[in-house]
Amino acid sequence: LAGSAVIAFGLWFRFGGSMKDLSSEDKSPEYLYVGLYVLVGAGALMMAVGFFGCCGAMRESQCVLGSFFTCLLVIFAAEVTTGVFAFIGKSVAIRHVQTMYEEAYNDYLKDQGKGNGTLVTFHSAFQCCGKESSEQVQPTCPKDLLVRKNCIDEIETIISVKLQLIGIVGIGVAGLTIFGMIFSMVLCCAIRNSRDVI
C-alpha cells in the first residue's frame, strides 16, 4: 500500500499541473524530475518487495525475509537520497528554471516568433506574466489571468513548495521503511529461535 501511494504521488507530481506543462518543451528541466523518477522506482520496488515479504512471513522462510530486509535497505537509501536531493538541490533547480525562463523571455523580445511557444508554456504553467513588467510579453500571457504576477518570483515559490513536498514524502516513507526492516529482522530471528528449540 505504501509503495502504491509513493508511485501515485510521484506520477501526480511528474505529470500533473505545472510540471506537466513544463515538461512538454524541448528545454524542459529533466534533471528536476530525477528525484521523482527515483521515488516512483522505489514505490514500484516497494510493492514487489512487499509481496515477497508477505510470502516469506506466511511460509516462515528466513531466506526470503533476509532478502526482503536487503531490498528494504536499498529502497530506504533511494528514498533518503530523493528527500535529501529535494531539500539540498532546491536552490539549484529554481535557478535553472529561472534561467530557462529568462532565455525564453529574451528570445521572445528579439524575435517574437522564436520564443513564443516556450514563453506561453511558462506563463500557463506558473500562472504568471513577465518579469518586472508584463507589457512587452502581454500576448503570451494567459487570457484568464486576473493578477499580473512576476514569473521569476512565481517560479521560485512553486518549485520550492513542490520540492519540499517531494523531500517530506521521500523521508517520511523512508521512516516507514525502517519499521518494515525492524519487523522483518524480528520475525526472522523469531523463526530461527523457534527452529532451534525444535
N, C-alpha and C positions, 0 to 999 in steps of 0.2 A: 504493500500500500504506500509506504514511504517512497519507494522507487517510482511508482506511477505518478505520485504527486510531484516529485522532482522533475520528471520528464514533462509533465503538463506545465509546470511553472517555467521551465527553460524554453519550451516551444512557444508559450504565450508571449514571453519577453522577446524572443527572436523574431517571431512572425506577426506580432500584434502591434497596432498603433504606429507610433513614430519610427520605431526601429524597422518595421516592415517597409515603410515608405522610403527610408534612408537607404536600405539595402538594395533597392531596385536600380540605383545609379551605378555607373561604371566606377566612380571613385568612392564607393561605399567603404566604410572603415571596417574591413573584415577582421582585423585583429581585436576589435572591440567585442566580437562575438566568440572569441576563443573560450572565455570563461563560461559562456552559455553552452557551447558545444561540449565542454568537459562536464558540465553539470548534467546535461541530457545523457551523455555517455555513462556517467556514474549512476544515474537513475535507472537506465536500462540494465546495467550490470547488477544493481541492487535487486531489481525484480528477479533476474535469473538466479542470482546467488541466494535470494530469499527462498525461492522454490526448492533449491537443493538443500538449504539449511533445514527446511521443514521435513524433507525426505530423510535427512541424516538424523534428525531428532526422533522421527517416528521409528526408524529402523535401528536406532541406538548405535549408529556407526561412528566410531572415533575418527576414522579416516575422512569421512565426509564432513564431519563437524570441524576437523582441523583445517580442511580445505576451505570451508565456509569462513572460518576465522581469518585465514590468509587473504581471501578475497575481500572481506570486510576491511581489512587493514589497507589494502590497495585503494578501495573506494574512499575510505577515510582520508587518505593522503590526497586524493583527487579533489575531494570536497573542500578540504582545508586550503589547498592551492587555489581553488576558484575563489573562495572567500577572501583570501589574502590578496590575490590579484585584483579583485574588485575594489578593495579598500586602498591598496597602495598605488595601483595604476590609474586611479580616478583622474588625477590632475593631467596625466599624460593623454588620456583618452579625450578629455574635454578640450585640451589644447589642439589635439589632432583634428577633431571635428570642427572647431572654430576656424582653424587654418583652411580646411576644406571649404567652409562657408565663405571665408574672405576671398579665396581664389575664385570661386564661382561668382561672387559679387563683383570682383574686379574684371573678370572675363565679360560679365554682362555689361558693365559700364563701357568697356572697349568696343564690344561687338554684341549688340542685343540679341542676335540670333544664336551666338555661340554658347553662352552660359545660361540661356533661358530655362531649359529643362531642369538642370541641376538646382537652380535658384528656386524655381517653382516647387520642386520636391522638398527643399529645405524649409521654405515658408509654410508649406502644407503640413509637413511632419511636425514642426515645432510650433505651429500656430503663431508666427511672428512675422515682422515685415521690416527689412532693412537693418541698418546699424544705428548711427546717430539720427539719421532722418530716413523716412520711408518714401520720400517724394521721387527719388531717382529710380527706384525699383518697384514703384506702385503697380505696374501691370503684372508683375509676377506674384503679387500678394493674394492671399485668399479673399474672395469677394465677401464672405460672411464674417470676416474678422472685424469685430467692433472696436477693440482697443488695440492700438498700434504698439507692439512690444518689440524691444531691441533683441534681435536674434542672437547676438553674442551672449547676452545675459540669459536668454531662454535655453540656449544650448547647454550652458553651464548648469543651470538649475535642473533641467530634465535628466541629463546624463548623470549628474551627481546623485539624484534620487534613485534612478534605476540601478546604478552600480552599487549603491548602498544596499538596496533590497536584495540584489544578487549575492552580495557578501554575507548578509544576515542569513539568507536561506542556506547558502553553502555551509557556513559554520554551524548553523542550527541543526541541519541534517547530519553533519559530522558528529555533533553531540549525541544524536540518536544512534548513530553507528557504533559509538563507544559502548552503549548499553548492549547492542547486539553482540559485540565481541566479548564482553564480560559474560553474558549469559551462555554463549556458545562454549567458552572455556569452562565455566562452572558445570555445564551439562556433560561436557567431555570428561572432566575429572570425576564426576559422579558415576558415569558409565564405567570408567576404568576401575574405580573403587568397588563398585558392585560386582564386577567380574573377578576382581582379586579376592573378594570374600567368598565367592562361589568356588 
